[in-house]
């Protein structure tokens, strides 16, 4: 089955070189995630502030991609699965 949220992926450019929200508040992150709907860069769930997940809950943008070098996986928050 193909994830129906794949249609929400856009050709985005990351908004920053780090977690946008952590940079704003002076916090640290572990790994970065890119929202494939709008380009928001947030920190992963291993980071203290979990900004990528918080962005999903605010925006309902369903799919992120890892911004870590050598990683190309995508995650659908709605279906909690790699897509």
ChimeraX commands (.cxc) that place a marker at each C-alpha (Angstrom):
marker #1 position 0.00,0.00,0.00 radius 0.5
marker #1 position 1.29,3.45,-0.91 radius 0.5
marker #1 position 1.04,6.10,1.79 radius 0.5
marker #1 position -1.61,8.65,0.73 radius 0.5
marker #1 position 0.40,11.43,2.36 radius 0.5
marker #1 position 3.18,11.14,-0.23 radius 0.5
marker #1 position 1.14,13.53,-2.38 radius 0.5
marker #1 position 1.91,16.28,0.17 radius 0.5
marker #1 position 5.65,16.16,-0.56 radius 0.5
marker #1 position 6.88,19.37,-2.19 radius 0.5
marker #1 position 10.21,20.42,-3.68 radius 0.5
marker #1 position 11.45,22.23,-0.56 radius 0.5
marker #1 position 14.64,23.96,0.47 radius 0.5
marker #1 position 15.64,23.72,4.15 radius 0.5
marker #1 position 14.93,26.99,5.96 radius 0.5
marker #1 position 18.17,26.79,7.98 radius 0.5
marker #1 position 21.35,24.80,8.61 radius 0.5
marker #1 position 20.14,23.76,12.07 radius 0.5
marker #1 position 16.95,23.25,14.02 radius 0.5
marker #1 position 15.07,26.51,13.51 radius 0.5
marker #1 position 13.44,26.41,16.94 radius 0.5
marker #1 position 16.61,25.39,18.83 radius 0.5
marker #1 position 18.56,28.17,17.13 radius 0.5
marker #1 position 15.88,30.65,18.22 radius 0.5
marker #1 position 16.03,29.59,21.89 radius 0.5
marker #1 position 19.72,28.67,22.11 radius 0.5
marker #1 position 19.11,24.93,22.60 radius 0.5
marker #1 position 21.06,21.91,21.33 radius 0.5
marker #1 position 19.88,19.13,19.04 radius 0.5
marker #1 position 20.99,15.58,18.20 radius 0.5
marker #1 position 19.79,15.04,14.59 radius 0.5
marker #1 position 17.90,17.16,12.07 radius 0.5
marker #1 position 14.69,16.44,10.17 radius 0.5
marker #1 position 13.24,18.27,7.15 radius 0.5
marker #1 position 9.50,18.79,6.68 radius 0.5
marker #1 position 8.81,17.79,3.08 radius 0.5
marker #1 position 5.72,19.98,2.87 radius 0.5
marker #1 position 7.19,23.37,3.87 radius 0.5
marker #1 position 10.96,23.06,4.44 radius 0.5
marker #1 position 10.93,23.53,8.22 radius 0.5
marker #1 position 14.08,22.10,9.85 radius 0.5
marker #1 position 13.45,20.57,13.26 radius 0.5
marker #1 position 15.30,18.37,15.72 radius 0.5
marker #1 position 14.63,14.64,16.14 radius 0.5
marker #1 position 12.85,12.89,19.00 radius 0.5
marker #1 position 16.23,12.04,20.59 radius 0.5
marker #1 position 16.79,15.78,21.02 radius 0.5
marker #1 position 15.54,17.44,24.22 radius 0.5
marker #1 position 12.92,19.61,22.49 radius 0.5
marker #1 position 11.65,17.28,19.73 radius 0.5
marker #1 position 10.89,20.23,17.43 radius 0.5
marker #1 position 10.25,18.16,14.26 radius 0.5
marker #1 position 7.41,16.30,16.00 radius 0.5
marker #1 position 6.13,19.56,17.51 radius 0.5
marker #1 position 6.05,21.03,14.00 radius 0.5
marker #1 position 3.93,18.08,12.82 radius 0.5
marker #1 position 1.45,18.59,15.66 radius 0.5
marker #1 position 1.15,22.32,14.86 radius 0.5
marker #1 position 1.10,22.11,11.08 radius 0.5
marker #1 position -0.20,18.58,10.39 radius 0.5
marker #1 position 2.50,18.30,7.68 radius 0.5
marker #1 position 2.85,14.50,7.64 radius 0.5
marker #1 position 6.21,13.57,6.14 radius 0.5
marker #1 position 9.76,14.37,7.21 radius 0.5
marker #1 position 13.11,13.30,5.85 radius 0.5
marker #1 position 16.38,12.87,7.70 radius 0.5
marker #1 position 18.87,15.68,7.09 radius 0.5
marker #1 position 21.75,13.57,8.36 radius 0.5
marker #1 position 24.59,12.89,5.88 radius 0.5
marker #1 position 24.18,9.52,4.19 radius 0.5
marker #1 position 20.56,9.06,5.34 radius 0.5
marker #1 position 17.71,9.29,2.85 radius 0.5
marker #1 position 14.77,7.80,4.77 radius 0.5
marker #1 position 11.38,9.49,5.11 radius 0.5
marker #1 position 8.84,9.10,7.93 radius 0.5
marker #1 position 5.07,9.56,7.91 radius 0.5
marker #1 position 3.90,10.80,11.31 radius 0.5
marker #1 position 0.27,9.91,10.58 radius 0.5
marker #1 position 0.93,6.24,9.81 radius 0.5
marker #1 position 4.07,6.00,11.99 radius 0.5
marker #1 position 6.03,4.28,9.25 radius 0.5
marker #1 position 8.99,4.75,6.92 radius 0.5
marker #1 position 7.80,5.75,3.45 radius 0.5
marker link #1:1,2 radius 0.2
marker link #1:2,3 radius 0.2
marker link #1:3,4 radius 0.2
marker link #1:4,5 radius 0.2
marker link #1:5,6 radius 0.2
marker link #1:6,7 radius 0.2
marker link #1:7,8 radius 0.2
marker link #1:8,9 radius 0.2
marker link #1:9,10 radius 0.2
marker link #1:10,11 radius 0.2
marker link #1:11,12 radius 0.2
marker link #1:12,13 radius 0.2
marker link #1:13,14 radius 0.2
marker link #1:14,15 radius 0.2
marker link #1:15,16 radius 0.2
marker link #1:16,17 radius 0.2
marker link #1:17,18 radius 0.2
marker link #1:18,19 radius 0.2
marker link #1:19,20 radius 0.2
marker link #1:20,21 radius 0.2
marker link #1:21,22 radius 0.2
marker link #1:22,23 radius 0.2
marker link #1:23,24 radius 0.2
marker link #1:24,25 radius 0.2
marker link #1:25,26 radius 0.2
marker link #1:26,27 radius 0.2
marker link #1:27,28 radius 0.2
marker link #1:28,29 radius 0.2
marker link #1:29,30 radius 0.2
marker link #1:30,31 radius 0.2
marker link #1:31,32 radius 0.2
marker link #1:32,33 radius 0.2
marker link #1:33,34 radius 0.2
marker link #1:34,35 radius 0.2
marker link #1:35,36 radius 0.2
marker link #1:36,37 radius 0.2
marker link #1:37,38 radius 0.2
marker link #1:38,39 radius 0.2
marker link #1:39,40 radius 0.2
marker link #1:40,41 radius 0.2
marker link #1:41,42 radius 0.2
marker link #1:42,43 radius 0.2
marker link #1:43,44 radius 0.2
marker link #1:44,45 radius 0.2
marker link #1:45,46 radius 0.2
marker link #1:46,47 radius 0.2
marker link #1:47,48 radius 0.2
marker link #1:48,49 radius 0.2
marker link #1:49,50 radius 0.2
marker link #1:50,51 radius 0.2
marker link #1:51,52 radius 0.2
marker link #1:52,53 radius 0.2
marker link #1:53,54 radius 0.2
marker link #1:54,55 radius 0.2
marker link #1:55,56 radius 0.2
marker link #1:56,57 radius 0.2
marker link #1:57,58 radius 0.2
marker link #1:58,59 radius 0.2
marker link #1:59,60 radius 0.2
marker link #1:60,61 radius 0.2
marker link #1:61,62 radius 0.2
marker link #1:62,63 radius 0.2
marker link #1:63,64 radius 0.2
marker link #1:64,65 radius 0.2
marker link #1:65,66 radius 0.2
marker link #1:66,67 radius 0.2
marker link #1:67,68 radius 0.2
marker link #1:68,69 radius 0.2
marker link #1:69,70 radius 0.2
marker link #1:70,71 radius 0.2
marker link #1:71,72 radius 0.2
marker link #1:72,73 radius 0.2
marker link #1:73,74 radius 0.2
marker link #1:74,75 radius 0.2
marker link #1:75,76 radius 0.2
marker link #1:76,77 radius 0.2
marker link #1:77,78 radius 0.2
marker link #1:78,79 radius 0.2
marker link #1:79,80 radius 0.2
marker link #1:80,81 radius 0.2
marker link #1:81,82 radius 0.2
marker link #1:82,83 radius 0.2
view
